[in-house]
Amino acid sequence: MTTEARHLGTMLVQEGLLDRADLDRATEIQGETGMPLGRILVEEKFVKETDLVKTLARHIGLEFVSLDEVTIDPSASALIPEPLARRYNAIPIAFEDGSLVVAMADPANVLAIDDIRAITGLDVLPRVATKTEVEDAISRMARFDDSVSDLGDLLDDEAEVEDLGALEASVDEAPVVKLVNTIITRAINERASDIHIEPGERDLRIRFRIDGVLHESMSTPRAISNAMVSRLKIMADINIAERRIPQDGRMSLKVAGKQVDLRVATLPSVYGEKVVLRILDRSSVMLELTDLGFGARNLERFQEAYERPYGAILVTGPTGSGKSTTLYATLNVLNDPKVNIITVEDPVEYRLGGITQIQVNRKAGLTFASALRSILRADPDVVLIGEIRDRETAKIAIEAALTGHLVLSTLHTNDSSSSIGRLIEMEVEPYLVASSIDGILAQRLARRLCEKCKVTTPPVAEEFEKLGLETPKEVYSPEGCGSCANTGYRGRLALHEILLVDEEIQRLAVERRPSDEIKVAALAAGMTTLWQDGIEKVATGVTSLEEIMRVVA
């Protein structure tokens, strides 16, 4: 056994990744076969390949990267041909300060680094990865490159496909199907909530919204735009011949054994139709309220509101703040065979078992208001209204809350205290608003710090002191790593502000007092503001002060 191999084995034993007896057995096998010690350790399952490679990376002073957790830049991976990537077990994954980041199974291969540098004309920054992950990544990116190149052959770079028959034929071609499937699968694997497919003057840009922020994922020739959009339209049962007006549709797919729904919206633009796909993961419907980031005190206050037999509970916030998810999680708590729950939504994003759900259809005259009138004749106990948008819906919802129904709905306001004034502006009588509403929950979504790379920073004492909070010993900031695609954040959590309507707030509502006075009364009654809830989450290390300021300030 070489000195290098002996040192590797000793390091693995010292780190608790390998038993001394297994090392001795591996050494015996090496003496009999002459195979490299690392290969023996992995093949005999004495140590995991990932642990072995991480240890080797530390030993040679290079960074380890897990290719299953990072987003590979297609424009980087395309710089070297597939045969060369396979020969050297290396794949470019990103650009960094003008250099090419290359994941390699053998970063000591100087010849490979020199060849990649000569082919690309860029300095190479080697990263260590397992051989298995490198091979899988090469195959994955080769499939994507084939899809794009096949489409380039299928369609003329300059011509637009105008003939409907030719267009229908082209969207059934394997490359189009393959590319669309690749994009959707990749978006789901990267935890995206939306896919934006946007034709430009020269290319077709594809962006993913991940944790609430858009990231450019790839760019393809614009010539494939019509075929790709038409393929998506067919999947979503949308008229492919109509390109002048916006259209909406829906599709269901099974990706990696998991059922996923996608809501599809098309929008005509000067360079062609833009398509936005909202990814609706059914597993998110089964979330518990405790999974949504509620603090213990806020959860207790919210439970106090929805456990009442009647009244209205409003969830407020901008688009994309998680209002629907919170309402669905609340319905999961209330859903019981003894309770009749009916919803009216636009659109119905998730199907819930044991609950009657109604889809708004304005063309047929089925609006929130008309559906709500019919619902109240169907003996409901709990009614969910997707959104209160107009005076008529607001009045019926308030009256339903006063006549023995628990009404859940959303409203677009900036905070909880301004929701009362918003309803009064919709010409609902102040005394009805005051007597019907039990609680108002305002929320925002903030990104969670990546647990693998967050770093400690000195806390800003003034920020905590002015809120009457104890300054923590340390707070965390984003750093960025392969696991979070170098953003510093992975996943999201909700910030909450819960206003419970008491006698004082009822009096202020009847007197049409401004929202500032209502907020003061709510704070005196124990309400925690969005900002305060965010600062408390900063103190617990789950998010950063910069993120709270971005979302709330």
Salt bridges, closest charged atoms under 4 A:
GLU4 OE2 - HIS59 NE2 2.83
GLU15 OE1 - ARG58 NH2 2.42
GLU28 OE1 - ARG25 NH1 3.25
GLU43 OE2 - ARG39 NE 2.97
GLU63 OE1 - ARG127 NE 3.44
GLU69 OE1 - LYS452 NZ 2.92
GLU82 OE2 - ARG86 NE 2.87
GLU96 OE1 - ARG127 NH2 3.60
ASP114 OD1 - ARG117 NH1 2.86
GLU160 OE2 - ARG222 NH2 3.48
GLU162 OE1 - ARG243 NH1 3.76
GLU190 OE2 - ARG186 NE 2.91
ASP194 OD2 - ARG278 NE 2.57
GLU198 OE2 - HIS196 ND1 3.92
GLU198 OE1 - ARG205 NE 3.05
GLU198 OE2 - ARG207 NH2 2.73
GLU198 OE2 - LYS274 NZ 2.75
ASP211 OD1 - ARG191 NH1 3.21
GLU242 OE1 - ARG244 NH2 3.07
ASP261 OD2 - ARG250 NH2 3.61
ASP261 OD2 - ARG282 NE 2.98
GLU273 OE1 - LYS233 NZ 2.77
ASP281 OD2 - LYS258 NZ 3.42
GLU300 OE2 - ARG297 NH1 3.75
GLU304 OE2 - ARG308 NH2 3.64
ASP346 OD2 - ARG362 NH1 2.75
ASP346 OD2 - ARG389 NH1 3.50
GLU349 OE2 - ARG263 NH1 2.52
GLU387 OE1 - ARG389 NE 3.00
GLU387 OE2 - HIS412 NE2 3.28
GLU392 OE2 - ARG373 NH2 1.83
GLU425 OE1 - ARG422 NH1 3.79
GLU427 OE1 - ARG391 NE 3.07
ASP438 OD1 - ARG308 NH1 3.21
GLU451 OE1 - LYS454 NZ 3.33
GLU463 OE1 - LYS466 NZ 3.34
GLU504 OE2 - ARG507 NH2 2.52
GLU511 OE1 - ARG507 NH1 3.08
GLU517 OE2 - ARG513 NH2 2.95
ASP533 OD2 - LYS537 NZ 2.85
GLU547 OE1 - ARG447 NH2 3.09
GLU547 OE2 - ARG550 NH2 2.67
